Amino acid sequence: MITKLIFDMRKLHLALCACPLVLAVGCGGGSGSGGNDRDSGPQQTTLSVAVSDADSDTLSYQWRATAGTIDNRNAATTVWTLPAGPGLHFAYVLVSDGRGGYSERQYAVSTDALKINAPARTAVTYAPAPATKVTDAGVVLRLRATTPTALPFADAGAGAGNRSVYLSDMPVAVTVKGTGTVVFSGTTDAAGELNLPNLKDGSYTVNCATTSGGPLRSCGDLTVNATSSSVAPLEPSIGAGSNLRLYGHVALADGGVCGTRNDYFGIYASATVQLQQADGQAVTPARRVNRFGDYFIDAAVANNTPLKLRIQCGSDVHIADVLPGAGGFLSVSPLEVSHVTGNRRPAITRMIANGPDGNVRGREVLAEAGAISNTLPGFERFLTYKGTDTALSACMYYRAIGAVSGCNTQGGMENPITFDDWKKHHLFGTGKNPEPAATYINQRDLNLVRRMFATKVSDTQVAFYVCNNPGPEGRTQAEVNEVIDFGLASERRVACVAMEWSTAPGVQGGNTPFTKFLTFGPDGSLIPSVNLDGRGEKFMPGACIACHGGSKIGGRFPDRGNPSPFLGSRFLGFDTGNYLFSTVASLTEADQGKALRDLNELVQHTEGGPSSITATAKLINGWYASGGNQLDKAYVPTPWQAPADKAQFYREVIGTSCRTCHAALGSAEDRFDWDSQPNLFTGSTDPSNNMYRHVCGGTPELAVNGSMPNALASLDRLLDSSAPGIDALRARMKKYLGCSAPAEDPVYPRR
């Protein structure tokens, strides 16, 4: 696990010591004034950050907080006015040096001991219906644009190797094939990706220009139907007459990329490159380097005339020569021009918070030393397989399910419902329907104390909610019991996530239930983002569909128009083999067996019942095939039962780190229903093999390399070097996956 937040779990005060935190929540705001250092109210908290910069650059600071208000001053010290009400809350600082270097740090404080009641909120009637009539229903696909072939990198001191270059800032227009009717236009982002919202089934032509401002031309056809993958590759051919193909990599001196892409802070900064004539006149517009640090330019130029490349990283500018070869500039002979700046990122050495009395409050959220996830840097590495959302797309999703009445242009939510409003709609606490509940720690997933509740209001209305608290750092039963006790007391609550399966007017015909997600803060307010693993805030619904699947969405929820809230998502089964339980009476696994089976049967109901052939329904049937209320932890599907080491591989890898999420990905992505497809696990090391790329990496496809497991805690638990039997496990992984740990990206470090 990457984060370690220390609590004193024996005292109810604000000093924190010795418990890992793997989930934080945010509301995307917190930029207002928070008072000053002289204020003495109990909610006033002074935050300070210590930063060193090896290049003696002038540093800039930005602050955000998940709750309360924080003074977003450009200074190393600020004031955070903590929110009224209980819970665990998080502050963030982003430090930049003006030369492309960015560093972020997180801090957590509990307000439980302040005992200041949250203000009462006016009740809002919740009905799971779009606030605005859905007019844009269809599939949301994600285009991922790359060069037609991987390019060989060897410049700037790097070792030789091939990398696919993702094309950022590329204009794209999608037209109905045969008619030329434009249905969408936009520009690829820093990852070379573009979301195409609400496409109806049919055939389309994708038009693009590999250079910003260039003329659009056909870049291939796109077929959309119920089985479409959520990610469509786009490999545009080189423009007619373009005799120069120029590419390269821009890096900081410490190996980091120039700039940052941070949705929570709303910052998109990167190096830019521009092809120029010798006198400085522009040949192409300036183009952003992609998030991996790479770029690609094609242009029609004079065959033998030397050119320049202007490379800018923050305030640093470098002019590089672009020289023709013996035969001039030839499209069949691409040229590499890479550059390493002299700048290094600022280093945050300490972050600390103090209350009005000077006592330390809270603790930094730090990476756990030695975790394998530390070799996979970047906030986009985990829980982003389906893409990332923004504050605006999160609000638009909530609007589409009727949880808010509207959104402002920054994603601010209008008239949001509360947790109480949501529970009232689903009749929780009324005694009208059974409410199975269980308390446990999902140690192999997010390592959270989870208090799960569910109810079935009707055959077309099922609702679950789970309230989360930090899980244990160690493995002792005493610590497990202790953190569960704190969860039962609702102390240091981080968030409650609500999930419902219900109908909505105008969606899916109005009578077919579908799955929806909402997240509520410790005080019951609706919030749009969560931080599940210390890798920064990730917005709804992308933070959920990374695991719960989303066969009808790719990239992010549409942030314009009146989109359908139907995501094609599913609930997850309750896999007790990956849980930790208290030994206290009524909280043991055996004591909660009936409740957990009831929860699984409600999940199965949303899949069509026990006779359903969906992956999740079949998995739950297998768990309880022998009858009774105790899940069979030794369950192995028939295709995996022989030979013995294949069955053991299933139990140790698929069963612990893959199966529940992959079963939920849906029919459009059945290639990941690994329960029934052991033929995928060949141990192939072919870079074109889909399994090898996603699990092992090291291939030219940087966007998918080592992306599985897509949950940070799952990866760290799977590859924990101190775990018993790890050598034998690694041997089985090598045999069936082709590797025992994710490999580095070619040429340059992972980003």
C-alpha positions in Angstrom: 0.0 0.0 0.0 1.4 3.4 -0.9 0.0 5.6 1.9 0.7 5.6 5.5 -1.2 7.9 7.8 -0.4 7.5 11.5 -3.1 7.6 14.2 -3.1 7.3 17.9 -6.1 4.9 17.9 -6.3 4.8 21.7 -7.0 8.6 22.2 -9.7 10.7 20.8 -7.7 13.8 19.9 -6.3 15.3 16.8 -2.8 14.0 16.9 -2.5 11.1 14.4 -0.2 8.1 14.7 0.1 4.5 13.3 -2.7 3.6 10.9 -2.5 3.4 7.1 -5.0 5.5 5.1 -5.9 4.4 1.6 -8.9 6.6 0.9 -9.4 10.4 1.0 -12.3 12.4 -0.3 -12.5 15.8 -2.0 -15.2 18.2 -3.0 -13.1 20.0 -5.6 -13.2 23.4 -3.8 -11.7 24.8 -0.7 -10.0 27.8 -2.3 -11.8 30.5 -0.3 -10.4 32.6 2.5 -9.7 30.6 5.7 -8.8 33.4 8.1 -5.3 34.2 9.4 -2.7 32.8 11.7 -3.9 35.0 14.6 -7.4 33.5 14.7 -7.9 31.3 17.7 -11.1 29.4 16.9 -10.8 25.6 17.4 -11.2 25.0 13.7 -8.3 27.2 12.6 -5.3 25.2 11.5 -2.0 26.6 10.2 -0.5 24.5 7.4 3.2 24.8 6.5 5.3 23.1 4.0 9.1 22.9 3.8 10.5 22.6 0.3 14.1 22.4 -1.0 15.0 23.3 -4.6 18.4 22.2 -5.9 18.3 24.9 -8.5 17.4 27.8 -6.2 14.3 28.6 -8.2 11.5 30.9 -7.0 8.7 28.6 -5.9 5.0 29.0 -6.2 2.3 27.4 -4.0 -1.3 26.4 -4.5 -3.6 24.9 -1.8 -6.8 22.9 -1.8 -8.8 21.1 0.8 -11.5 18.5 0.7 -13.7 20.2 3.3 -13.7 23.5 5.2 -12.0 26.4 3.6 -8.4 26.9 2.9 -6.6 30.2 2.0 -5.2 29.5 -1.4 -2.3 31.9 -0.9 1.0 31.7 -2.8 3.1 31.0 0.2 4.6 28.1 2.1 2.2 28.7 5.0 -1.6 29.0 4.9 -4.6 28.6 7.1 -7.2 25.9 6.9 -10.5 26.4 8.7 -11.6 22.8 9.4 -15.2 22.0 8.7 -17.8 21.6 11.4 -18.8 18.0 12.0 -16.8 14.8 12.3 -14.6 12.9 9.9 -11.2 12.7 8.4 -10.3 15.6 6.0 -7.5 16.3 3.6 -5.4 19.2 2.5 -3.2 19.4 -0.6 -0.3 21.6 -1.6 1.1 21.8 -5.1 4.5 23.4 -5.4 6.0 24.6 -8.7 9.3 26.2 -9.7 8.3 28.0 -12.9 10.6 25.8 -14.9 8.4 22.7 -15.4 8.9 21.1 -12.0 5.9 20.3 -9.8 5.6 18.4 -6.5 2.4 17.6 -4.5 1.9 16.6 -0.8 -1.2 15.6 1.2 -2.1 16.0 4.8 -5.0 14.6 6.9 -6.7 15.9 10.0 -9.6 14.4 12.0 -12.2 16.8 13.4 -14.0 14.2 15.6 -12.5 15.7 18.8 -13.7 19.2 18.0 -17.3 18.1 18.5 -18.7 20.9 16.5 -22.0 19.9 14.9 -22.3 20.3 11.2 -25.0 22.8 10.2 -28.4 21.4 9.4 -29.2 21.1 5.7 -32.6 21.6 4.0 -34.0 18.2 2.9 -34.1 17.7 -0.9 -36.5 15.2 -2.5 -34.4 12.6 -4.4 -35.8 10.6 -7.2 -33.3 8.9 -9.4 -34.2 10.7 -12.6 -32.2 13.1 -14.8 -32.6 16.7 -13.8 -32.7 17.5 -17.5 -34.3 15.3 -20.1 -31.8 13.0 -21.7 -31.3 13.8 -25.3 -27.8 12.4 -25.8 -28.0 8.7 -25.3 -25.5 6.3 -26.8 -22.0 4.9 -26.3 -19.2 7.0 -25.0 -15.9 5.9 -26.6 -12.3 7.0 -26.0 -10.0 7.6 -28.9 -6.4 7.0 -28.2 -4.2 8.5 -31.0 -0.7 7.3 -31.6 1.9 7.3 -34.4 1.3 4.6 -37.0 4.4 2.7 -35.8 6.5 2.8 -32.6 9.5 5.1 -33.0 13.1 4.3 -32.1 14.5 6.5 -29.3 18.2 6.8 -28.6 19.0 10.5 -28.2 19.6 12.6 -25.1 21.6 9.8 -23.4 18.8 7.2 -23.3 19.2 3.6 -24.2 17.7 2.6 -27.6 14.2 1.3 -27.6 10.8 1.7 -29.4 7.9 3.8 -28.0 4.5 4.6 -29.4 4.1 8.4 -29.4 0.7 9.5 -28.2 -0.5 12.5 -30.3 -1.6 15.4 -28.1 -3.4 18.6 -29.4 -4.6 16.8 -32.5 -7.8 18.1 -34.1 -10.4 15.4 -34.6 -13.9 15.5 -36.3 -16.2 12.5 -36.4 -18.6 12.2 -39.3 -21.4 9.8 -40.2 -19.8 7.5 -42.8 -21.1 8.2 -46.3 -22.9 11.5 -45.4 -20.1 13.7 -44.0 -22.4 14.9 -41.2 -20.3 16.0 -38.3 -21.4 14.5 -35.0 -18.5 15.5 -32.8 -15.3 17.6 -33.0 -12.6 18.2 -30.5 -8.9 18.0 -29.7 -6.9 15.2 -28.1 -5.6 15.8 -24.6 -2.1 15.5 -23.1 -2.5 11.7 -23.2 -3.4 11.7 -26.9 -7.0 10.8 -25.9 -10.4 12.2 -26.8 -13.8 11.2 -25.5 -16.5 10.8 -28.1 -19.8 11.0 -26.2 -23.2 9.5 -27.0 -22.5 7.9 -30.4 -25.4 5.9 -31.8 -24.8 2.5 -33.2 -23.4 2.8 -36.8 -20.4 3.5 -38.9 -18.4 6.7 -38.7 -15.3 8.3 -40.3 -12.7 9.9 -38.1 -11.0 12.9 -39.6 -7.9 14.4 -38.1 -4.8 16.4 -38.6 -1.5 15.2 -37.1 -0.4 18.9 -36.8 -2.5 21.4 -35.0 -4.1 23.8 -37.5 -3.5 21.4 -40.4 -6.2 20.3 -42.8 -8.4 17.5 -41.7 -8.2 14.2 -43.6 -9.7 10.8 -43.2 -7.9 8.9 -40.4 -9.9 5.7 -40.5 -13.4 4.4 -39.9 -15.1 3.6 -36.6 -17.9 1.1 -36.0 -20.1 1.5 -32.9 -22.3 -1.2 -31.5 -23.1 -2.9 -28.3 -19.9 -4.9 -28.3 -17.6 -1.9 -29.0 -14.5 -1.6 -26.9 -14.4 1.5 -24.7 -11.0 2.5 -26.2 -10.7 2.8 -29.9 -7.1 3.1 -31.3 -6.5 5.9 -33.8 -3.2 5.7 -35.9 -3.4 8.5 -38.5 -1.3 8.2 -41.5 1.3 10.9 -42.4 -0.1 13.9 -44.2 0.3 14.0 -48.0 3.4 16.0 -48.9 4.9 15.8 -45.4 8.5 14.9 -45.9 9.7 15.6 -42.3 8.8 13.3 -39.5 10.3 14.7 -36.2 9.9 13.2 -32.8 11.6 13.2 -29.4 11.4 13.3 -25.6 11.7 16.3 -23.2 12.7 15.6 -19.7 13.8 17.3 -16.5 17.3 16.6 -15.2 15.9 14.3 -12.5 14.1 12.2 -15.1 10.7 13.7 -14.5 8.4 15.1 -17.1 8.1 18.8 -17.6 4.8 20.1 -16.1 1.8 18.3 -14.6 -1.7 17.2 -15.4 -3.8 17.6 -12.3 -7.6 17.6 -12.5 -8.1 18.5 -8.9 -6.1 21.7 -9.1 -7.3 22.3 -12.7 -3.7 22.5 -14.0 -2.5 21.2 -17.4 1.1 22.2 -17.9 3.6 20.6 -20.2 6.6 21.4 -22.4 5.9 22.7 -25.9 7.8 22.2 -29.1 7.6 24.3 -32.3 9.3 23.7 -35.6 10.9 26.9 -36.9 12.9 28.2 -39.8 16.5 29.3 -39.2 15.4 32.9 -38.6 12.8 31.9 -36.0 9.7 32.0 -38.2 7.2 29.4 -37.3 6.7 26.4 -39.6 4.2 24.7 -37.3 2.2 25.9 -34.3 3.6 25.2 -30.8 2.5 21.7 -29.7 2.3 20.3 -26.2 4.6 17.4 -25.4 2.4 14.5 -24.2 2.1 13.3 -20.6 4.8 10.7 -21.2 7.3 13.5 -22.3 7.2 12.6 -26.0 6.2 14.5 -29.1 5.7 14.0 -32.9 5.6 16.5 -35.7 5.1 16.0 -39.4 5.5 18.8 -41.9 6.2 19.7 -45.5 9.5 21.6 -45.6 12.2 22.5 -48.0 14.2 19.3 -48.6 17.7 20.4 -47.7 17.2 23.6 -45.6 18.3 23.3 -41.9 15.6 24.0 -39.4 15.3 24.7 -35.7 13.1 23.2 -32.9 12.1 25.6 -30.1 11.6 23.6 -26.9 10.0 25.4 -24.0 9.6 24.0 -20.4 8.2 26.6 -18.1 10.4 29.6 -18.5 13.3 27.6 -19.9 13.8 27.8 -23.7 16.1 25.6 -25.7 16.7 25.9 -29.5 17.8 22.7 -31.1 19.1 22.1 -34.7 17.1 20.0 -37.0 19.4 19.0 -39.8 18.6 17.1 -43.1 20.3 13.8 -43.8 22.3 13.0 -46.9 19.2 12.7 -48.9 17.4 15.7 -47.3 14.3 15.4 -45.1 12.6 12.1 -46.0 9.4 10.8 -44.4 10.8 7.3 -44.5 13.7 8.4 -42.3 12.2 10.0 -39.1 14.5 12.2 -37.1 14.8 12.3 -33.3 15.5 15.5 -31.4 15.3 15.0 -27.6 16.3 17.3 -24.8 17.0 17.1 -21.1 16.7 20.5 -19.3 19.0 21.4 -16.4 16.1 21.8 -14.0 15.0 19.4 -11.2 11.7 19.3 -9.4 11.3 20.9 -6.0 11.5 18.4 -3.1 8.9 18.7 -0.4 10.7 17.6 2.8 7.9 18.2 5.4 4.3 19.3 5.8 2.8 20.0 9.2 -0.4 21.4 10.7 -0.8 23.2 14.0 -3.9 24.2 15.9 -4.4 27.6 17.6 -2.6 26.3 20.7 0.4 25.3 18.6 -0.1 21.6 19.0 0.5 19.4 16.0 -2.7 18.3 14.2 -2.8 15.4 11.8 -0.1 13.8 9.8 1.3 13.8 6.3 0.1 11.1 3.9 3.3 9.4 2.7 4.2 6.6 0.4 5.0 3.4 2.1 8.7 2.6 1.7 9.5 -0.5 -0.4 6.0 -0.8 -2.0 6.1 -2.1 -5.5 3.6 0.7 -6.4 6.4 3.2 -5.9 8.0 2.0 -9.1 4.8 3.0 -11.0 4.7 6.8 -10.4 1.9 9.1 -11.4 -1.6 9.7 -10.2 -3.0 8.2 -13.5 -1.4 4.8 -12.9 -4.1 3.4 -10.6 -8.0 3.4 -10.8 -7.9 5.0 -14.2 -8.3 2.0 -16.6 -11.6 3.5 -17.8 -10.3 7.1 -17.7 -10.5 10.1 -15.5 -13.2 12.6 -14.8 -13.2 16.3 -13.9 -15.2 18.4 -11.4 -17.5 19.4 -14.3 -18.1 15.9 -15.6 -18.7 14.6 -12.1 -21.4 17.2 -11.5 -22.9 16.4 -14.9 -23.1 12.8 -13.9 -24.9 13.7 -10.6 -27.2 15.9 -12.6 -28.0 13.0 -15.0 -29.1 10.8 -12.0 -31.0 13.6 -10.3 -28.7 14.2 -7.4 -28.2 17.9 -8.2 -30.4 20.3 -10.1 -27.6 21.9 -12.1 -23.9 22.6 -12.5 -21.9 25.8 -13.0 -19.1 26.0 -15.5 -16.5 25.0 -12.9 -18.5 21.9 -11.8 -20.1 23.5 -8.7 -23.2 21.6 -7.7 -26.6 23.3 -7.4 -29.1 21.9 -4.8 -27.3 18.7 -4.1 -29.0 16.0 -2.1 -27.6 14.7 1.2 -26.9 11.2 2.4 -30.1 11.3 4.5 -32.1 12.3 1.4 -30.7 9.3 -0.5 -31.3 6.9 2.4 -34.9 8.2 2.9 -35.7 7.5 -0.8 -34.5 3.9 -0.4 -36.4 3.4 2.9 -33.3 2.7 5.0 -34.0 2.6 8.7 -37.8 2.4 8.2 -38.1 -1.3 8.9 -40.1 -1.8 5.8 -37.6 -4.1 4.1 -34.8 -6.4 5.3 -31.4 -4.6 5.6 -28.5 -7.1 5.6 -25.3 -5.5 6.9 -21.7 -6.6 7.4 -18.5 -5.1 8.8 -15.1 -6.1 7.5 -11.8 -4.9 6.1 -11.2 -5.3 2.4 -7.5 -5.9 2.8 -6.6 -6.9 -0.8 -8.5 -4.1 -2.4 -8.4 -0.8 -0.6 -7.6 -1.8 3.0 -10.5 0.0 4.5 -12.8 -0.7 7.3 -16.1 -1.1 5.5 -19.6 -1.0 7.1 -21.9 -2.3 4.3 -25.7 -2.0 4.3 -28.2 -3.0 1.6 -31.9 -3.3 1.0 -34.3 -4.4 -1.7 -37.2 -2.0 -2.0 -38.7 -3.8 -5.1 -37.6 -6.1 -7.9 -36.4 -3.0 -9.7 -34.9 -1.1 -6.8 -31.9 -2.3 -4.9 -29.6 -0.1 -2.9 -26.2 -0.5 -1.1 -24.1 1.9 0.9 -20.8 1.5 2.6 -19.1 3.8 5.1 -15.3 3.8 5.1 -12.7 4.3 7.8 -8.9 3.7 7.6 -7.8 0.1 7.9 -4.9 -1.4 9.8 -1.2 -0.9 8.9 -0.2 -4.3 10.3 -1.7 -7.7 10.3 -2.3 -8.5 14.0 -5.7 -9.5 15.1 -5.6 -6.9 17.9 -5.1 -4.1 15.4 -7.9 -5.5 13.1 -10.3 -5.5 16.1 -9.2 -2.0 17.1 -9.8 -0.3 13.7 -13.1 -2.1 13.3 -14.1 -0.7 16.7 -13.3 2.8 15.5 -15.3 2.2 12.3 -18.3 1.1 14.3 -18.0 4.3 16.4 -18.0 6.3 13.1 -14.7 7.9 14.2 -12.3 9.2 11.5 -14.9 8.4 8.8 -13.7 9.3 5.4 -16.7 8.8 3.1 -19.9 6.8 2.5 -20.3 5.5 -1.0 -23.9 4.8 -2.2 -24.8 2.5 -5.0 -28.3 1.9 -6.4 -29.8 -0.3 -9.1 -33.0 1.4 -10.2 -35.0 2.8 -13.1 -35.1 6.4 -14.3 -37.6 8.1 -16.7 -36.2 8.4 -20.2 -33.3 6.1 -19.5 -33.2 2.5 -20.7 -36.8 2.7 -21.8 -37.7 4.0 -18.3 -38.3 0.5 -16.9 -34.9 -1.2 -17.0 -32.8 -0.7 -13.8 -29.2 0.3 -14.1 -26.4 1.0 -11.6 -25.6 4.4 -10.2 -22.9 5.7 -7.8 -22.9 8.6 -5.3 -20.3 9.6 -2.7 -21.0 11.5 0.5 -18.6 13.2 2.9 -18.4 12.5 6.6 -21.0 15.1 7.3 -23.4 13.6 4.8 -22.9 16.2 2.0 -22.6 15.0 -1.6 -19.0 15.2 -2.9 -17.7 14.7 -6.4 -14.2 13.2 -5.9 -12.4 10.5 -3.9 -8.8 9.7 -3.2 -8.7 5.9 -2.7 -5.0 5.3 -2.6 -3.0 8.4 -1.9 -2.5 9.2 -5.6 -4.7 12.3 -5.6 -8.4 13.1 -6.0 -10.2 11.3 -8.7 -13.7 12.4 -9.7 -16.9 10.5 -10.1 -18.0 8.3 -11.8 -14.6 7.3 -13.2 -13.3 6.6 -9.7 -16.0 3.9 -9.4 -16.1 2.4 -12.9 -12.4 1.6 -12.9 -13.5 -1.5 -10.9 -17.3 -1.6 -11.3 -17.0 -1.6 -15.1 -18.7 0.7 -17.6 -19.4 -0.9 -21.0 -21.2 2.2 -22.1 -18.5 4.8 -21.3 -14.9 5.3 -21.9 -12.6 8.1 -20.8 -15.0 10.3 -18.8 -18.6 11.2 -18.4 -19.7 13.9 -21.0 -19.4 17.4 -19.6 -21.8 19.0 -22.1 -25.3 18.3 -23.5 -27.8 16.1 -21.7 -26.1 12.7 -21.5 -27.6 9.5 -20.4 -26.5 8.3 -16.9 -26.4 4.7 -18.1 -22.8 3.5 -17.6 -23.2 -0.2 -18.1 -21.7 -0.7 -14.6 -22.2 -3.6 -12.2 -22.0 -4.3 -8.5 -19.2 -6.5 -7.1 -19.6 -9.7 -5.3 -18.5 -9.9 -1.6 -15.4 -12.1 -1.7 -14.7 -13.0 2.0 -11.5 -14.7 1.1 -10.0 -11.2 0.7 -11.5 -9.8 3.9 -10.3 -9.4 7.5 -12.9 -9.8 10.3 -13.0 -8.9 14.0 -13.0 -11.7 16.6 -15.6 -9.9 18.6 -19.0 -11.8 18.9 -21.4 -10.9 16.1 -18.6 -9.5 14.0 -16.7 -12.7 13.1 -16.8 -14.1 9.6 -19.0 -17.0 10.8 -21.4 -14.7 12.6 -21.8 -12.6 9.6 -22.0 -15.4 7.1 -25.8 -15.2 6.6 -25.6 -11.4 6.1 -22.8 -11.7 3.6 -24.7 -14.3 1.6 -27.8 -12.1 1.6 -25.6 -9.2 0.3 -24.3 -11.5 -2.5 -27.8 -12.6 -3.4 -28.8 -9.0 -3.7 -25.9 -8.5 -6.1 -27.0 -11.6 -8.0 -30.5 -10.1 -8.2 -29.1 -7.1 -10.1 -27.5 -9.6 -12.5 -30.7 -11.4 -13.3 -30.8 -13.9 -10.5 -29.0 -17.2 -9.9 -29.8 -18.5 -13.3 -28.1 -15.6 -15.0 -25.0 -16.4 -17.2 -23.2 -13.2 -16.3 -19.7 -13.6 -14.9 -20.7 -12.2 -11.5 -23.8 -14.4 -11.1 -21.8 -17.5 -12.0 -19.0 -16.5 -9.6 -21.5 -16.2 -6.7 -23.1 -19.5 -7.6 -19.7 -21.1 -7.4 -19.0 -19.6 -4.0 -22.1 -21.2 -2.5 -22.4 -24.4 -4.6 -22.2 -26.6 -1.5 -25.0 -24.8 0.3 -24.9 -23.0 3.7 -23.9 -19.5 4.4 -20.1 -19.6 4.4 -18.5 -18.7 1.1 -16.1 -21.4 -0.3 -12.7 -19.7 -0.2 -11.2 -22.6 -2.1 -13.6 -22.3 -5.0 -11.9 -22.8 -8.4 -13.9 -22.7 -11.6 -13.9 -26.0 -13.6 -11.6 -24.7 -16.4 -8.9 -23.9 -13.8 -9.0 -27.1 -11.7 -6.2 -28.9 -13.4 -3.3 -29.1 -13.3 -2.8 -28.4 -9.6 -0.4 -25.4 -10.0 -2.9 -23.8 -12.4 -5.6 -24.1 -9.6 -3.2 -22.6 -7.1 -2.3 -19.8 -9.5 -6.1 -19.0 -9.7 -6.5 -18.9 -6.0 -3.3 -16.8 -5.3 -3.6 -14.4 -8.2 -6.9 -14.3 -10.0 -8.9 -14.9 -6.8 -7.1 -12.4 -4.7 -6.4 -9.6 -7.1 -8.6 -9.8 -10.2 -11.8 -11.7 -10.4 -14.5 -9.5 -8.7 -13.5 -6.4 -10.7 -13.0 -8.3 -14.0 -16.3 -10.1 -13.6 -18.0 -6.6 -13.4 -16.4 -5.3 -16.6 -19.3 -6.5 -18.7 -20.0 -8.3 -22.0 -18.2 -5.7 -24.1 -15.0 -6.6 -22.4 -15.4 -10.4 -21.9 -11.7 -10.9 -22.7 -11.2 -9.9 -19.0 -13.6 -12.5 -17.7 -10.7 -14.5 -16.5 -12.7 -17.1 -14.5 -13.8 -18.9 -17.6 -10.8 -18.1 -19.9 -7.6 -19.7 -18.6 -6.5 -20.0 -22.2 -5.5 -16.4 -22.0 -2.8 -17.3 -19.5 -0.1 -18.7 -21.7 2.9 -17.1 -20.2 3.6 -15.4 -23.6 6.1 -12.6 -23.6 5.1 -11.3 -27.0 4.7 -7.5 -26.7 1.6 -7.7 -28.9 -0.1 -10.0 -26.4 -2.9 -8.2 -24.6 -2.4 -10.0 -21.3 1.4 -9.4 -21.3 1.0 -5.7 -22.1 -1.5 -5.0 -19.3 0.2 -7.1 -16.6 3.9 -7.1 -17.4 4.5 -4.0 -19.5 7.8 -3.0 -20.9 6.3 -2.7 -24.4 6.0 0.4 -26.7 2.3 0.8 -25.6 2.9 3.1 -22.6 -0.7 3.8 -21.9 -1.4 0.1 -21.0 1.9 -1.1 -19.7 1.6 -2.6 -16.2 -1.9 -1.3 -15.8 -3.1 -4.4 -14.0 -3.9 -4.8 -11.2 -5.4 -1.4 -11.5 -5.8 -0.9 -7.7 -2.7 0.1 -5.9 -3.4 -2.0 -2.8 -4.1 -5.1 -4.9 -0.8 -4.8 -6.7 1.2 -4.2 -3.5 -0.5 -7.2 -1.7 0.1 -9.4 -4.7 3.8 -8.6 -5.0 4.6 -8.1 -1.3 8.2 -9.3 -1.1 7.8 -10.3 2.5 4.7 -12.5 2.0 5.1 -16.2 2.8 5.6 -18.3 -0.3 6.4 -15.3 -2.5 9.1 -17.2 -4.5 6.8 -20.0 -5.4 4.1 -17.5 -6.3 6.5 -15.5 -8.5 7.4 -18.7 -10.3 3.7 -19.4 -11.1 3.2 -15.8 -12.2 6.1 -16.2 -14.6 4.6 -19.4 -16.0 1.1 -18.1 -16.6 1.6 -14.3 -17.0 5.0 -14.1 -18.5 6.5 -12.0 -15.7 6.5 -11.8 -11.9 6.6 -8.0 -11.7 5.8 -5.1 -14.0 8.7 -4.0 -16.2 9.9 -0.5 -16.9 8.7 1.4 -19.9 11.3 1.3 -22.8 14.0 3.9 -22.9 12.7 6.4 -20.3 11.4 5.8 -16.7 7.7 5.4 -16.1 5.6 8.5 -16.0 
